[in-house]
Amino acid sequence: MSNAAGPVTQRRMISRGDILMLGVSAGVIGSVTGGLLLYSGMALIVSGANLGWLLLLPAVLVGAGIGWIMAHRVASRLP
């Protein structure tokens, strides 16, 4: 008998180690990126350049966005 439905693909389940590494890497990369934007924006604001607000305000969104993208990559492996 043949398998009429086609071959069955094996998908790997996400382990606790994957979730831990996602949290660590998203936290570190998000903090570094957001922190650099925050620092450079504050340095420009203190020196009197209003351009610093363009770096300061989206710093949290950029840091959180990186973690969100990384979480979607891991979640796409779920069966």
N, C-alpha and C positions, 0 to 999 in steps of 0.2 A: 504494500500500500504506500502511496505517496502522500506527502503532506501538501494538501491542496491550498492551505492558507499561507504557505510560504515559511521561510525560516523564522524561528523565534529569536529575537535579539535579547541578549542578556544585558540588563542595565544594573549598574552598581548602586547599592543603597548608600546614602550619605551616612558616614560614621560619626561618632562623637569627635574624633580627631579632626574631621573636616569642618565641623561646626566650630570647634575651638580655634582652628587656624583661620577661619573666616572672621571670627570675632577679633582675634588678635591683629590680623593684617588690616582689616577695615578700620579698627581703632587707631592703629599706628599711622597708616597712610592718611586717614581722614584728619587726625590731629596734626600731623606734620603739614599737610596742605593748608588746612584752616589756620593753623598757627602762623605760618609764613605770611598768609594774606592779612591776618590780623596784625602782625608785627609791622609789616611794611605800610599798611594803612594807617596805623597809629603813629608811626614815625613821620609820615607825610602830614598828618593832621597837626601834630605837635609843631612841626616846622612851618605851618601856616598854609600848606597847599591843600586846597579843597578836593583835589583829585584823590586824596587818601580815603575819602568816604566811598568812592567807587570800589575800592579794595576791601574796606572794612565791612561794609554791609553784606555782601554775598559770601563772606568767609565761612559762616556756619552752613549755608546751603551747599557750598562746594564740598566741604568736608563730609556732610551727610549724604550727598549725592554719590560720592565714591563708595561709601558703605552700602548704599542701596543697589548700585550696579553690581558690586561683588556678591551680594546676597542673591541677586537674580541669576548670576552665573552658576552658583552652587545649586539653587533651587531648580534650575533647568535640567539637572541630572536626575531629578526624582522620577520614578516610574509613573 
